[in-house]
């Protein structure tokens, strides 16, 4: 009995000063848990022969146990609250901080350039057509009036695919012009199309060459298209793309599929620079696609997307556009 009274003296201050739930649990185990004095006392009850005494002792033990259990429960509630408060403090989320943004991608500068060029022509009433990258010799050369012995047909210039019979040789198109023939075969005039796409040539990579690059082809065919329409259209395009004061000039050139043919140069950033090839559609091409050369005329042009991007952004080495170095590419978002 004195042991029990002692417990009521010594344990409550310990409970009151328990600083954490863990500490409190240790006190609980020690005082009312299995190996505790209270458990011992309960086990000793069986040895008390006098029923009256046994009952009184039992009640006394229960009173002490209940009192301690209550004190522990109260303290546990206080400590649990304090610990939760502390967690809320330390784990507090500052909802005013900016969120973490995942890195944002963007289209490649060549894609941007092609989109922009195509948009300008769409604004002038053109529609967009696309053709195959693996092309037949016929559409890439023959239908475009290339002579059988034209040097572009050599394997030193053109990448051939080992596919099919000799007479329907398949190659990687060397320009987007084959789509001129494909489109006219399928559609009656008038035709106003632009054809963006990849083209391929047997070139090694250097500052101005790549075996894969991009072109935007244009074709306008109607019953009275003149060279003046060609000049007006391409001058307008150049003003929209490079700025409204940009001057252009046309220098005679040769392409098998246009006659007359020209190179268009533009004066931008203090110098004249060659931008594209163009000309009036050669009547021989009209014949190949089943148009009557006495009834229609037209002009065509083709420009390199990489070149346009380089002139626009002042890039001097084409490899900057091919290299997947994000520090470079990020500048052209
Ligand atoms: N296909 C020519 C080239 O790749 C460009 C061009 C297109 C010239 C249309 C005239 C007319 O060089």
Boltz pocket constraint, residues with backbone or C-beta under 6 A from the ligand:
constraints:
  - pocket:
      binder: B
      contacts: [[A, 174], [A, 175], [A, 176], [A, 177], [A, 217], [A, 218], [A, 255], [A, 258], [A, 262], [A, 277], [A, 278], [A, 279], [A, 300], [A, 301], [A, 302], [A, 303]]
      max_distance: 6.0
